[in-house]
Amino acid sequence: MKEKSVILVVDDQLQNIELLEAYLVPQGYEIVKAASGQQALEKLGKNQIDLILLDVMMPGMSGIEVLAKLRADEKTKTIPVVMVTVLKETEDKVKALEAGCDDFISKPFDKVELLARVKSILKISYYRRQLEEKEKFKAVVDKVSDGIAICSPDYVIKDSNEAILKYLNITDPANVNLVETLFKNYSVSIKKEALMDLAITHKTFDIVRQNSETTEALYLEVNLNMIKNSAGELLSIVFILRDVTAARVEEFLKQDTLTLISHQLRTPLGVISGKIALLQDGLYGPLNEEQKKAIEAVSKQSSLLISIVEKLLGFTIVRSHSS
């Protein structure tokens, strides 16, 4: 919760505002004053208000009318409102509740009750805003194709989006140790000790689920980031998983193709080189000078061809890795 909660006090009677201010300021609250409903709406546009103490009976625009406007506005609809009233009729309270008030405080004010109500409402409001922000964040994150998990320092999942649960086939993320799950169910391209090394705050590695009768091959690139506070204490560990299956499969196909080309080219060239050497050694009989010159020319061209093929294969391999 922020250092000072800001309370907007709305009452057409100055003595009531001063009394509320006398009670609340010593407790560390910041007070913004408004003497009418219209003035209250104007103050809301200029200040970040955490709670509104709103008088019901005011000339011009009643507290109920002000409350209705607050609840109709996207910017103010979640601000907690406590109605300050002398009314005791059930009908009036029902109207206020229907308009969206959070609680009531009766005049004359009881200081203990007032402070207790304010503290309670502000605490509830704080957690409500936190929950709303978390839900908004989760709604956005759930639409991201990358899998995201936020873990405690012991690698237990504290929050996650739908993508990571789908990738890792996790039905219930509660109390799941992500590191144990990865090493139990997947091939991991980094050693467990290296993954858990706290001295390295960022790591990138792959996890692989091999093809089987029930599942297709899955290649995930994992980015791990350790979040620390200013004192260097580990707060949380964020895992981001990206599906790189298509890229990895293409890479493997290139490597397989290169291996095949290498084998198909090198094998006949090796045979040619070997036969030339045998001819030059006289294994197939003596050679005259003209034959020796012809074989020497073939040998040079064969060596040149082998050199060209090796360079071509080397260039292709470098290009495939860089892409």
VENQUI-V439965 format. One record per residue. RES is the residue in one letter. SS is DSSP state (helix for helix, strand for strand, loop for the rest). PHI is phi in whole degrees, 0 to 359 (NA if undefined). Layout:
RES	SS	PHI
RES	SS	PHI
This chain:
M	loop	NA
K	loop	291
E	loop	300
K	loop	231
S	loop	278
V	strand	256
I	strand	245
L	strand	268
V	strand	257
V	strand	242
D	loop	200
D	loop	279
Q	loop	258
L	helix	301
Q	helix	296
N	helix	292
I	helix	296
E	helix	295
L	helix	293
L	helix	298
E	helix	298
A	helix	296
Y	helix	283
L	helix	270
V	helix	300
P	helix	298
Q	helix	272
G	loop	96
Y	loop	271
E	strand	261
I	strand	250
V	strand	245
K	strand	253
A	strand	216
A	loop	263
S	loop	206
G	helix	296
Q	helix	297
Q	helix	296
A	helix	297
L	helix	296
E	helix	293
K	helix	296
L	helix	296
G	helix	286
K	helix	249
N	loop	227
Q	loop	268
I	loop	261
D	loop	261
L	strand	204
I	strand	240
L	strand	260
L	strand	243
D	strand	291
V	loop	284
M	loop	269
M	loop	224
P	loop	290
G	loop	84
M	loop	235
S	loop	289
G	helix	298
I	helix	296
E	helix	293
V	helix	299
L	helix	299
A	helix	299
K	helix	294
L	helix	298
R	helix	287
A	helix	274
D	loop	261
E	loop	301
K	loop	284
T	loop	241
K	loop	293
T	loop	261
I	loop	292
P	strand	293
V	strand	234
V	strand	252
M	strand	279
V	strand	258
T	strand	208
V	loop	256
L	loop	289
K	loop	237
E	loop	289
T	helix	300
E	helix	299
D	helix	293
K	helix	292
V	helix	298
K	helix	300
A	helix	295
L	helix	294
E	helix	295
A	helix	284
G	loop	112
C	loop	284
D	loop	261
D	strand	192
F	strand	232
I	strand	227
S	strand	265
K	loop	270
P	loop	292
F	loop	287
D	loop	261
K	helix	302
V	helix	298
E	helix	296
L	helix	303
L	helix	296
A	helix	295
R	helix	296
V	helix	298
K	helix	299
S	helix	296
I	helix	296
L	helix	295
K	helix	294
I	helix	298
S	helix	298
Y	helix	299
Y	helix	292
R	helix	296
R	helix	294
Q	helix	299
L	helix	294
E	helix	296
E	helix	295
K	helix	295
E	helix	293
K	helix	297
F	helix	299
K	helix	294
A	helix	298
V	helix	287
V	helix	296
D	loop	294
K	loop	273
V	loop	283
S	loop	287
D	loop	290
G	strand	278
I	strand	230
A	strand	224
I	strand	252
C	strand	245
S	loop	286
P	loop	302
D	loop	262
Y	loop	70
V	strand	274
I	strand	295
K	strand	255
D	strand	206
S	strand	201
N	loop	257
E	helix	294
A	helix	299
I	helix	291
L	helix	294
K	helix	290
Y	helix	301
L	loop	264
N	loop	57
I	loop	258
T	loop	273
D	loop	228
P	loop	283
A	loop	300
N	loop	62
V	loop	274
N	strand	275
L	helix	293
V	helix	297
E	helix	298
T	helix	297
L	helix	298
F	helix	285
K	helix	280
N	helix	247
Y	loop	223
S	strand	275
V	strand	247
S	loop	278
I	loop	231
K	loop	290
K	helix	301
E	helix	296
A	helix	290
L	helix	298
M	loop	268
D	loop	289
L	loop	287
A	loop	288
I	loop	256
T	loop	277
H	strand	229
K	strand	221
T	strand	232
F	strand	205
D	strand	250
I	strand	235
V	strand	229
R	strand	251
Q	loop	288
N	loop	294
S	loop	216
E	loop	293
T	loop	253
T	loop	226
E	loop	272
A	loop	297
L	strand	223
Y	strand	244
L	strand	240
E	strand	269
V	strand	250
N	strand	250
L	strand	248
N	strand	231
M	strand	262
I	strand	262
K	strand	239
N	loop	274
S	loop	297
A	loop	272
G	loop	85
E	loop	277
L	strand	286
L	strand	261
S	strand	202
I	strand	234
V	strand	254
F	strand	251
I	strand	238
L	strand	250
R	strand	238
D	strand	285
V	loop	242
T	helix	303
A	helix	300
A	helix	294
R	helix	293
V	helix	297
E	helix	299
E	helix	297
F	helix	294
L	helix	297
K	helix	298
Q	helix	296
D	helix	296
T	helix	296
L	helix	296
T	helix	298
L	helix	295
I	helix	299
S	helix	302
H	helix	294
Q	helix	293
L	helix	274
R	helix	290
T	helix	298
P	helix	294
L	helix	295
G	helix	294
V	helix	295
I	helix	300
S	helix	300
G	helix	294
K	helix	293
I	helix	300
A	helix	298
L	helix	294
L	helix	298
Q	helix	293
D	loop	277
G	loop	79
L	loop	295
Y	loop	259
G	loop	111
P	loop	292
L	loop	246
N	loop	279
E	helix	298
E	helix	295
Q	helix	293
K	helix	298
K	helix	296
A	helix	295
I	helix	295
E	helix	296
A	helix	294
V	helix	296
S	helix	297
K	helix	297
Q	helix	294
S	helix	295
S	helix	296
L	helix	296
L	helix	296
I	helix	298
S	helix	297
I	helix	296
V	helix	297
E	helix	297
K	helix	294
L	helix	297
L	helix	294
G	helix	297
F	helix	295
T	helix	295
I	helix	295
V	helix	298
R	helix	296
S	helix	292
H	helix	289
S	helix	288
S	loop	275
